[in-house]
Amino acid sequence: MSKTEILAELPRLSAPERAEILDCLWHLEEAAGPTEREKTLLNEAQANYDANPSAGAPWREVEARLRGRA
């Protein structure tokens, strides 16, 4: 089955079937680990934090702002 056929079939699946596929995809991604680009971005973010830890905000604050509660 080609990628095009798989993508065309996805909308025809039930919600539990799509959830199962999503779960399998997440497990595959987790097993693969971060790409070299992702590693570079993570290292840059860590270096920025190490240089200025007070510039960041705790996740709860960020999430609240994103959800419009702050």
C-alpha positions in Angstrom: 0.0 0.0 0.0 1.4 3.4 -1.0 1.6 6.4 1.3 -1.1 8.1 -0.8 -3.4 5.1 -0.3 -2.8 5.0 3.4 -3.5 8.7 3.8 -6.7 8.4 1.7 -7.8 5.5 4.0 -7.3 7.3 7.3 -10.5 9.4 7.2 -12.5 6.1 6.7 -11.2 4.6 9.9 -13.0 4.7 13.2 -11.8 7.0 16.0 -10.4 4.0 18.0 -8.6 2.7 14.9 -7.0 6.2 14.3 -6.0 6.4 17.9 -4.3 3.0 17.6 -2.4 4.1 14.6 -1.4 7.4 16.3 -0.2 5.4 19.3 2.0 3.2 17.0 3.4 6.3 15.2 4.3 7.9 18.6 6.1 4.8 19.7 8.0 4.6 16.5 9.1 8.3 16.9 10.1 7.8 20.5 12.2 4.8 19.6 13.9 6.7 16.8 14.9 9.5 19.2 15.6 13.1 18.2 17.0 14.0 14.8 20.3 15.8 14.5 18.4 19.0 13.9 16.3 18.5 17.0 19.4 17.7 19.0 20.9 21.0 17.8 17.8 22.9 18.8 17.7 21.3 22.2 21.4 22.1 22.8 20.8 25.7 21.8 17.8 26.0 24.1 19.8 24.5 27.0 22.7 26.9 26.3 20.3 29.9 26.3 18.8 28.7 29.5 22.2 28.1 31.1 23.3 31.6 30.1 20.1 33.3 31.5 17.8 31.0 33.5 15.6 33.9 34.7 14.5 34.7 31.1 12.3 31.6 31.1 9.0 30.9 32.7 7.6 27.8 34.4 5.5 25.6 32.2 2.3 26.3 34.2 2.7 30.1 33.5 3.3 29.5 29.8 0.4 27.1 29.5 -1.9 29.6 31.3 -0.9 32.4 28.9 -1.4 30.1 25.9 -4.9 29.2 27.2 -5.7 32.8 27.9 -6.0 32.4 31.7 -3.2 34.8 32.6 
